[in-house]
Structures are given as C-alpha cells and as structure tokens.
Amino acid sequence: MDISVLLALKVAASTGIGLLIGLEREWAHKEAGVRSFTIAALLGTLAWQVAPILAFVQLSVVLTIIILVNVDAVRKERDLEITTSLALAATNVLGIVVGAGSFFLAFTCAIVIAALLSWKTEFLSFTRSLTIAEIRGTLLLIFIAAVVYPLLPDYPIDPWHILTPRSVWLTVVLVSAVSFINYVLLRQFGERGKRYSALLGGLVNSAAMMILLGQEVRENQEEHEDEEEEREVLVNSLLADTAMILRNWGLVALFALPQDFLASLPTIIVLLPMMVVAGILAFIVMRRTSPPPSDAARKPALVSPLALRSVLRFGLLFLALTVFSGLANHFFGTIGFLVVVVVGALASAASSAVLVGQQVASNHIGTLPAALAMFLATLMGLGENVVILWITTRKSGLGLRLLGYTVPIIVVGGILLTLVFVFQW
C-alpha cells in the first residue's frame, strides 16, 4: 500500500476513535469532550509515526496532565473525573495502537470503551441488584474455567477410555455458565409476568418451577377456589415443559456441534415437534385465560447454579453418569446406556442431555439410540412434572388435566421416533 494512503488511513482511524469516545463524553456533559479525545488519539498516532520512543514520552505527558487536572479538582472541592481521565488515557493509547498499524484492536477497544461509558446507568442498576451469592458464583465460574480446567488431564485415565477429566470439567463449565445466564435473567426480569418466569424457570430447572406453581395453588386454595387460576397454572406448566424440551435438544445439539451437528438431527426431529406441540397447547389454554397482572409473578426459589454446592453436585452427578453409562455401554451395549441415561434424567435431565450429546459426538453411540435415549429422558421429565404438580397441589383434578395435555406431546414424540427408526433418518 502506498505510504501516503496508509498515513491517511491512520489519521482517519485515530480521528474516528477520538470522535466516537469524545461524543459520548460530550453527551454526558463532561469537560473533556470531542476535541480533547480526538486530539489525544491523533497525538498518540503522530508520536508513534515520528518515533516509538516519543509515543511513550508523550503518553507520560498526557498522564501527568490528567493527574494535575484531578489534583486541581480536589483542591477546588469538585468531583474527581476518574472514568473520563481513564478514558482519555486509553484513547491516547489507542492512537498509538493505530500508529502501530493494529486497526482491528484499536477499533474493537474503542467500541468497548464507548459502550462501557454509555451504559453506566444499566450497569449500576444490574450490579446493585446482584446478591453476594451471585458475585461469588461469577468468581467461581472464572476459577473453574481459567484455573481448574487447564490443570486437568486431557486424556482418558481409565482402562476403558471412558473418563477424560478435562472433557467432563468443560461440560460442567459450559452447563453452569448457560444455567447461570438463565438464572440471572429470571431473577432480573421474572417479576414481569408468571409466563415469562415459567419459560426461564423451565430452562433453569423445570422441576423447581413446578414445585413453585404447585405451592402457589395450595396457598391460594385455602382462601378460595379459582378456575381461572388453575388454567393459569396449566399454561405456566406447559410453558415450563416447552422450555425443558427446548433445553434437552439444545444441549444435545450444542455438544454434538463441534464434531458433527447432523449426528444430533434424529434427536431434534423427535424433540422439536414435541416442543412445538407443548407450545401450541400452552397457547390454546392461554387464549381461554385472562392475562395475569404484570406484578403477579413470584420469582422461583431457585438456588444459583454457580453456588459451590450446585456446581459440585452437577459435576459429581455428570461424572457418575459418564462412568456408569460408559461401563454399561461397554458391558451391556446400548440397552445399558439407555437405562443409565433414563434413570439419570430423574435427577437431572440436563446432565443426561449433555451426556447423550457427548456420546453422539464421539461416536460411542449411534444417532438413533441417542434419539431414543432423549425421548425417554424427556418422557421421564414430563411425567415427573405431572407428579410434582399433583403432589404439591394435592388436587388430583389439576394433575389429571396436566396429564391430559402431556399425553399429546408424548404421542407426537413417539410417532416421530417410530418414523426415525423406520426410515433411518
């Protein structure tokens, strides 16, 4: 590239970065605005073009000016502009980065800085609503992902080549991260409506969501019998079932994706229509039900999936399922694997789904047995939800109504499973 064109691009890039961050500071009514930030970026680029050593000299000058300005603010009893000062220093460094020719790095960092500055209110609102358990959970996720994971062996440690510690731990990290995101969304926005909470709650833990719904019915029935409320519980139960089925096939597809996404296709063919039918049934019942008040939701009493106990429990459960299913498959074939997966689904359908996805990806089981395993595991989850609602509400009529809506979901899945086996899809 011609040197003049390259220099023009660098000037344009540093000017754009200064304008981007400076406009945000101008909009926030700060003293350092568009001109200051643009000059800081151009100064960094110009200094680097003259001599790299000059760039570091001018950076020290910029930092000295920033310190003096803040000292003067303290002397005059004004608020410190720490964030703006850091942003100005970062803009100057980004100018140096542009001068060195790293355009992608400079623009990416500029966008991130501008976003952090402009989303101040949202960040403050979010962080203030976090609990100490969630903060500790985030630190725990970073620890298990950045510290524990690299230390684990990346090869089988047993004679049957079943257990690879790093692979098992990666599963714990990924599932914990996905569950934690759902949990935070549920805690932040669950109060906007029971139906929204039911969907997110079903993604986190459908059994816990069913317990909550059942407890609400039992508490309210002491005051009055309400047919409208029972229909609302059925809607939310079906939404939780929909989310649970979505999570099951989504986890299989997610863990099969790196090797061969098509290997998870039979499972998706079976479970996706089941999810659609559950959603349609929820919509049908919803049409007969008056919408609940916007503040009617009660947040599910779910334990954070990143609490130490939750992470260890899931890790040990998944480890046990991995070992037992591997041994069962080794000594008893596919039947043994299916038994372990289905029984494991009673404790955690998510762990069974992840296990199936991993086994399909590693070609330890075929795609058709995987579809059968996930159908049976989902069947166990749907049945478990009916039983939980029945027991917690102590109303056999409500339990039977949910069972009546659950049967079509199972029938559709059974028909698709039969077609998958007949036509070898």
N, C-alpha and C positions, 0 to 999 in steps of 0.2 A: 504494500500500500504506500502511496506517495506520502512523504513525511508531512507535507502541509495539510493533507486531508486528515491524517492521524491526529495532528495537533488540534485541528478544528473540532474533531470528534471529542477529544479530551476536554476542550474548553466548553463545548456544548453539554457534555455529560456532567461536569462539575457544576456548571450553571444550573442545570436541571435539578440536581440533587439539592443544591442550596435553596432553590425556589421551593422545592417540594417540602422540605422541613421548615423553611422560613415562613412559608404561607400559613402553616399550621400554628406556629408560634405567634404570628401576626394576628391570626384569628382568635387566639387565646389572650390577646391584649398584653403581650409581653414586650418589654423594652427592646430586646433583641429580636428583630423580625426578618423580613425578606432580605433587606440589604446586608445586614450583618452576616446572615448564614450564607448567602451567595458569595460574599467577599471571602469568608472563611474557607469555603470549598475551593474557590479559584486560587486563593493564596497557597493552599496545600499543593494543588496541581502545578502551579507556576514554580514553586520552590523545588519540587521534585524534578522538573524539567531542567532547571538550572544545575542542580547538583543534589544527590540524595542526602548528603550531609546537611545541606541548607534546609531541607524539609524538616529534619529533626530539630534544627536550631529554631526555625520559625514556630514549630509546634510548642517548644518550651516558652517562646514569647507569648503565644496565644494563651497557654495555660496560666502564665504569670498575670496577664491582663484579666483573665477570668477571676483569679484569686483576689486581685486588687479590687475589682468591682464588687465582689461579695464582701470583702472587708469593709469597703465604704458603706455598703448596705447595712452591715451590722452597726457601724458607727452612727449611722443616721436612724437606727432602730427600725429598719424596714425588713420585710421578709426576705430570706435568702432565696435565690433563684437557682437551686441546686440542679433541678431537672433541666432547665434551659441551659445552664452552664455546661452540663454533661453533653447535652445535645449539640451545642456549639462546638465543643471539643471533638466530638465524634464526627461532625460534619467536616471539620478541618482534616481529620484523619482520612475520611472518605475521599477528600480531594487528593490526598497523597496516593491513595489506592488507585484512583483514576489515572493519576500521572504515571503510576507503575504499569498501567495497561489492564488492570483487572476490572473490567467494566461490570461483569455479572455480579461479582462480590460487592462492588460499590452500590449498585442499584438495589440489590436484594437487601442489604443492610439499611439503606435509606428508606425503603418501603416499610421495613420492620420498625425502624425508629419512628417514622411518621405515624404508623398505626398505634404504637405504644403511647405516643403523646396524645393522639386524638381520642383514644378510648379510655381516658383517665376515669371518667365517671363510671363506665361499665365495669372496669377493673376494680374500682373501690367498692362498688355495690356487690360484686361477686366475692371478693376476698373477705368482706365484713360478714357475709352470711356463712362462710365456711366454719366448720367446727374443728376443734383441736384434733379429733379423731381423723377427720378427712385430711388435715395437713400432715399428720403423722403417716397416713396412708399413702399420700403422694411421695413423701420421703422414702417410705418402704418400697414403693414401686421403683423408684430410681435406684435404690440399693440392690434390689433383687435383679434388676435388669443390667446395671452397669458394673456391679461388683461381684455378685454371686455367679451370674451366668458365665462370664469368661473363665471362671476357675473350675468349672465342671468338665469332666472328660467328654470329648466329642466322639466317642467310640463305644460299642457295646461292652458291657462289663460282666456279662453272664455267658455261660457256655452255649445258650440257645440263640444268642444275638437278639434278645428281646428288648433289653433295657439300655437305652443311651441317655445318661443323666442330663446332658445339655439339651437334648431334644425335649425331654419331659419338662425341664425347667422353662424352656422357651414357651411351651404351651401354657404353663402357669402364668408367665408374664403377660402373654397376649390376652388370655381369657380374663385375667384380673384387670387389665387395662380397659378392655371393652366393657366389662361389667361395671367398672368404676365410672366410666363416662355415662353409662345409662343411669347409674345411681345418682350422680351429681345432677343430671338433667331432671330426674324425678324429684329430687329434693328441692331444686330451684324452681321448677315450674309445675310441680304436681298439684299445687293449690288452685290451678286454673280450671280444673274440672276432673271429676271422677273418671271419665272415659279416657282422658289423656293419661291419668295416673295408671289406669288399668293396662294400657298399652306398654308404658315404660316399666311398670311393675312386672308385667309378664316377661319382658326381656331380661330383667334382673333375676326374678325368682317367682314363677307363676304360683307355686305352692304357697309362698308367703302372702302373695296378693289374694289368693282365695281365702286364706285364714282371715285376713283383714276384712274382706267383703262379708264373710260369714259372721264375724264378730259384730259388725255394724248392724246386720239384720237382727241378730239376737238381742242387742242392746235396744234397738228401736221397737221390737215387737213387744217389749214389756210395757210400752206406752200405748201402742195402737197397732192394728193390723192394716197394712197398706199394700194393696195390689200393685199400685204404681211403683212403689219402692222395690217390690220383688222383681218386676220387669226390668228395672234399672240394674239390679244385681245380676240378672241374666245377661244383660247387654255387656256389663263390665267383665263378667266371667268369660263370655265368648271372645271379647277383645283380648283378655289375658291369654286365652287359648291360642288365638291368632298370633299373638306376639311370640308365644312359646314355640309354635311350629316354625315361624319365621327364623327364630334363633337356632333351632335344630338344623334346618337345612342350610342356613347361612354359615354355621360353624363348619359343617362338613365341606361345603364349597370352599371356604376360606383356607382350610388346612390342606385340601387337595389341590388348590390352585397352583402352588409353585411347581408341582410335578406334572399334573395332568388334570385340568379342570373337567374335561369330558368324563373322567372317571367318576365324578360325582353326579353326572347327569341323570342316571336312573333314580338316585335318591331325590333329586329335585323334581323329577317327573312325578314321583309319588307324593311328596310332601307339599309341593307348591299348590296343587289343586285343593288339598286339604285345608291349607291356609286360606285360599280364596273362598271356599265354602264356609269356613268359620267366620270370615269377614262379612260375607253376604248374609248369613244368619244373624249376626250381630246387627247389621244394618236393618234387616227386616223387623227385628224386635225393637230396635231404636225408633223406627217410624211410628210404632204404637205407644211410645213412651214420651212423656213431656221432658224436655231438656232440663237437667238439674241446674240449680243456681251455680253461678261461676265460683262461689266460695264454698261449695258443698263438699269439696274433696277433702279427704283426710289422708295425710301422707302415710304410706305404708311404713310400718315399723321395721324396716329392713336394716340389717347390720351392714356397715360398709364392707364391700368385697375386698377392700385393701386393709382391713383390720388384720393384725398379725394372725389372730386365731383363724380368720376366714381363709387367708392365703395358705396357711399350713394345712387346714382341713381339706381344702380343694387339692393342694399338692399331694397330700398323702392318699386321698381318695383316687386321684388320677393315677398316681404311682401304683396303687394296688390294682386298679382296673387294667393298667398296662401289663403288669406282671401276670395277673390271673388270666386275662384274655389271651396273652401270648402263650402261656403254658397250656391253656385249654385248647387253643387252636393247634398247638404243636402235638398234643397227645390225643385230642378228640376231634380235631378238624373243625369245620365251620360251625357245627352244632354247638360245640363247646364255647366258641367265641360268641355266638348269638346269646347263649344263656347268660354269660357274664355281662354282656352289654345291656341286656334287658333288665337283669337284676340291678345292675349299677344305675340304671335310669331312675329307679325308685329313690335313690339317694341324690343323684344329680344327673338330670337329662343332658345338661351342658357338657359334662365330662364324657358321657357316652358318645355324644355327637362329635366331640373333638377326637376321641379315640378312633371312631369309625373313619373320620376324615384322614387321620394319620395312617391308618392301616391301608386305606384305599390308595393313598399317595405312594406308599412304599410297596404296593403290590402284594401285601401279605394276605389280603382277602380280595375276592372278586367284586365287581361293581354291583352285581345282582344280590349277593348276600349282604352287601352293605346297605342296599335299599331295603331289604327285608329287615335288617337289624334296626334301621332308623324308623321304619314303620312301627315295629313292635315297641321300640323305646318311646315313640310319640304316643302310641296307644296306651302305654303304661302311664305317661304323663297326663293324658286326657282323663283316664279313669281315676287317677289319683286326685285330680282337681274336683271331680264329681263327688268322690268320697269325702274330701275335706269340707266341701260346702255343705254336704249332708250332715256331717258330724258337728261342725261348728254352729250351724243354724238350728239344728235339732228339728228341722222341718222336712219330712220325707217328701212332701209335695214339691217343694222347691228343688230338692235334689233330683227327683224324677223328671222334672221339667228340663233341667240342665242335661240330664242323661238323654232325654228325647232329642235335644238339639245336638248332642255329641254324636249320636248314632249315625246321622247322615255324613258327618265328617269322616268317621271311621269307614263307612261303606264306600265312599268315594276313594279313599286311600287304598282300600282292599281291591277295588276294581282296577285302579291304576297299577297296583302291584302285580295283579294277575296278568294284565296286558304286558307289563315289562318282562315278566318271565316267559310268557307265551311267544312274544315277538323278539325276545332277546335284545331289547333296546339298550 
